[in-house]
Amino acid sequence: MTVLKYLQAYPPSLQEQVRQMIARDSLGDYLRQRYPERHAVQSDKALYSYALALKQEHLRNAPAIDKVLFDNRLDLTHRALGLHTAISRVQGGKLKAKKEIRIASLFKEAAPEFLKMIVVHELAHLKEADHNKAFYQLCEYMQPGYHQLEFDLRVYLTWRDLQGKSANP
């Protein structure tokens, strides 16, 4: 039986459906059909603009974000596809907290829906620190269908691992 490390929290029936798709070698076809496009956000500057536009649309009263960038050091071995941090720095006589969001570089080649899902996830942490009910409600508000996208992203990561990490569906 294939261990589905990204899907372990999902019901066995869903895991079995994914295993059957792997056995039929149809996982890539499923992903290509659902997510045929690639996004154009390729630079840190473009990612910052993209995240800022989403923040302005949904989280006007949330704290400002100072930096958003792709980070090639983030990978699945650290179990992080994105990070949100508040870095405290002394400026003059005051302590300032700079909010940063880092997105794993693997999202440069992903579908636009997956990029939006991970950015929405990290932006939601500006309002809700924990992965609780309010957090996921905020994610769903900012991106309807968030839960399905999170599942499909996990399927994509599973497929990517099966293909040797550098694959595009």
C-alpha positions in Angstrom: 0.0 0.0 0.0 1.3 3.4 -1.0 1.9 5.8 1.9 0.4 9.2 1.1 2.3 11.4 3.5 0.5 14.6 2.4 -3.0 13.1 2.7 -2.7 11.2 6.0 -5.3 13.5 7.7 -7.9 12.7 5.1 -10.5 9.9 5.2 -9.3 6.4 4.1 -11.9 6.5 1.2 -10.3 9.6 -0.3 -6.8 8.1 0.2 -7.9 5.0 -1.6 -9.2 7.0 -4.6 -5.8 8.7 -4.9 -4.1 5.3 -4.6 -6.3 4.0 -7.5 -5.4 7.0 -9.6 -1.7 6.3 -8.9 -2.1 2.7 -9.9 -3.9 3.7 -13.2 -1.2 6.4 -13.7 -3.9 9.0 -14.1 -3.0 11.4 -11.3 -1.1 13.8 -13.7 -4.1 13.7 -16.1 -6.5 14.6 -13.3 -4.3 17.6 -12.3 -3.8 18.7 -15.9 -7.5 18.7 -16.5 -8.4 20.6 -13.3 -5.4 23.0 -13.4 -4.2 23.5 -17.0 -2.6 26.9 -16.6 0.5 28.3 -15.0 0.6 31.7 -13.4 2.9 34.6 -14.5 4.1 35.6 -11.0 7.8 34.8 -11.2 9.6 37.5 -9.3 9.6 38.6 -5.7 8.3 42.0 -6.7 5.4 40.5 -8.6 4.6 38.2 -5.7 4.6 41.2 -3.3 2.2 43.0 -5.6 0.0 39.9 -5.9 -0.2 39.4 -2.1 -0.8 43.1 -1.4 -3.7 43.2 -3.9 -5.3 40.1 -2.1 -4.7 41.8 1.3 -6.3 45.0 0.1 -9.3 43.2 -1.3 -10.0 41.0 1.8 -7.9 42.2 4.8 -7.8 46.0 4.8 -7.5 46.3 8.5 -4.9 43.6 9.0 -1.3 44.7 9.8 0.8 45.8 6.8 3.1 43.3 5.2 6.6 44.5 4.6 8.1 41.8 2.5 6.8 38.9 0.4 9.2 36.7 -1.5 9.8 33.3 -3.0 12.2 31.3 -0.8 14.1 28.3 -2.3 15.1 27.2 1.1 11.5 26.4 2.1 10.7 22.8 1.1 8.6 19.9 2.1 11.3 18.5 4.4 10.6 21.4 6.8 6.8 20.8 6.2 6.4 24.4 5.1 5.1 25.7 1.8 4.9 29.2 3.2 5.9 31.1 6.3 4.7 34.2 7.9 7.0 35.9 10.4 7.2 39.1 12.4 10.7 40.1 12.8 11.4 42.7 15.5 14.0 45.3 14.8 15.2 48.3 16.8 14.8 51.5 14.8 16.0 54.5 16.7 14.5 54.2 20.2 11.6 52.0 19.0 11.0 48.4 18.4 9.3 47.7 15.1 7.8 44.4 14.0 8.2 43.7 10.2 5.7 41.3 8.8 7.2 38.9 6.2 5.7 36.2 4.1 7.9 33.6 2.3 6.4 31.3 -0.3 8.2 28.1 -1.3 9.8 28.4 -4.8 8.0 25.3 -6.0 5.0 27.6 -6.4 6.7 29.5 -9.3 5.7 26.5 -11.5 2.3 25.7 -10.0 -1.2 26.5 -11.1 -2.5 30.0 -10.3 -5.1 28.4 -7.9 -2.3 26.8 -5.9 -0.3 30.0 -5.6 -3.4 31.9 -4.5 -4.3 29.2 -2.0 -0.9 29.4 -0.3 -0.8 33.2 -0.3 -4.3 33.3 1.1 -3.2 30.8 3.8 -0.3 33.0 4.8 -2.3 36.2 4.7 -5.0 34.7 7.0 -2.3 34.3 9.6 -2.2 38.1 9.8 -5.6 37.9 11.5 -5.6 34.3 13.0 -2.4 32.9 14.4 -3.6 29.3 14.8 -5.1 26.8 12.4 -8.5 26.9 14.0 -12.1 27.2 12.7 -11.9 31.0 12.4 -8.7 30.7 10.4 -10.2 28.3 7.9 -13.4 30.3 7.6 -11.2 33.4 6.7 -9.4 31.3 4.1 -12.7 30.2 2.6 -13.9 33.8 2.6 -10.8 35.0 0.7 -10.8 32.0 -1.7 -14.1 30.1 -2.1 -13.3 26.4 -2.5 -10.2 26.7 -0.3 -10.6 23.2 1.2 -10.8 21.5 -2.2 -7.8 23.5 -3.4 -5.8 22.4 -0.3 -6.7 18.8 -1.0 -5.8 19.1 -4.6 -2.5 20.8 -3.7 -1.7 17.8 -1.5 -2.5 15.5 -4.4 -0.2 17.7 -6.6 2.6 17.3 -4.0 2.0 13.5 -3.9 2.2 13.4 -7.7 5.3 15.7 -7.8 7.1 13.3 -5.4 6.2 10.3 -7.6 7.6 12.2 -10.6 10.9 13.1 -8.9 10.1 16.7 -7.6 10.6 18.7 -10.8 7.4 17.8 -12.6 4.6 19.9 -14.0 1.2 18.2 -14.7 
